[in-house]
Amino acid sequence: MTTTTPQADARRLVVTSAADGGRLDRYVQSQCADLSRSRVAVLTREGHVTLNGATAKPASLVHGGDVVEVVVPAPIPLDLVAQEIPITVVYQDAHLLVVDKPAGLTVHPGPGHPDRTLVNALLAMVPDLAGIGGTMRPGIVHRLDKDTSGLMIVAKTDAAHRSLSAQLKERHVKKTYVALVDGVVKGDVGEIDGPIARHPVHRQRMAIVEDGRDALTRYAVVGRYAAHTLVEVYPVTGRTHQIRVHFASLGYPLVGDAVYGKRSPLLERHFLHAARLGFWLAPEDAEFREFESPLPDDLRAALAPLG
């Protein structure tokens, strides 16, 4: 197996007049798509983010012409083990893969999930994946919740990782989800616009919070039942738990979502599937391709008794 020694990632940003007067943490996050605002805050408090050569606070204000330097320390290597786990590959070339993630599979190792994740499976399929993207989450460009099934892009080269990350930041990746929600949604189309951040009390949950990160979800109704609605969802942004939080905020939680709604006798997980994914093939970005994944058996079974 080819191994890559992690190195610190140094970035130099020059503040434009358009960002004058904004918070430092928000500015850095807007320029670094791979860093969450909470991660930026931690880096700033630890002295890894400087403003004009001096340490600063996350709430420090930036002005046009200021120089912000961000150093992302090299990640602490994890003992990532290649494991043979069946994964459906929808597409593969020299630079990337599109995989169909099954429900119940965590994307990368973490507390409570040291192995048997998608990353472990990918390392068995593509041994040279280790280190791609400069993190210890090799190849991962975006994530799906453990109990969300469907399509994901995985970068096999650093060039592809940069291209795909930029496409996500610039909102050039076209995502379509299928969700079943509790209640009968009014209207055939709509959008939900509400900033999302960590819940102020329940830290394992996300919530619509006034000073959270902007989040926009569009949707179209594709089926109505006596007490449920089937929708296609087109998230414009990609915040953690965005679709689940947004629909719950309207009073239409996803069927089976025990965190933002309630458990359901119809299925053992929340009803959410990443059904279609479109993007420019990286790293040349010369061709736009779209991929599809049919509803898995458990979701089809959940729809059957509804008529």
Sequence and secondary structure as in RCSB ss.txt:
>XXXX:A:sequence
MTTTTPQADARRLVVTSAADGGRLDRYVQSQCADLSRSRVAVLTREGHVTLNGATAKPASLVHGGDVVEVVVPAP
IPLDLVAQEIPITVVYQDAHLLVVDKPAGLTVHPGPGHPDRTLVNALLAMVPDLAGIGGTMRPGIVHRLDKDTSG
LMIVAKTDAAHRSLSAQLKERHVKKTYVALVDGVVKGDVGEIDGPIARHPVHRQRMAIVEDGRDALTRYAVVGRY
AAHTLVEVYPVTGRTHQIRVHFASLGYPLVGDAVYGKRSPLLERHFLHAARLGFWLAPEDAEFREFESPLPDDLR
AALAPLG
>XXXX:A:secstr
        EEEEEE  GGGTT BHHHHHHHH TTS HHHHHHHHHTT EEETTEE  TT B  TT EEEEEE   
            EEEEE SSEEEEEE TT  SS BTTBSSSSHHHHHHHH GGGTTTTSSSSTTB S   TT EE
EEEEESSHHHHHHHHHHHHTT  EEEEEEEEES  SSSEEEEE  EEE SS TTSEEE TTSB  EEEEEEEEE 
SSEEEEEEEESS  TTHHHHHHHHTT  BTT TTTS  BTTBSS  EEEEEEEEE TTTT  EEEEE    HHHH
HHHGGG 
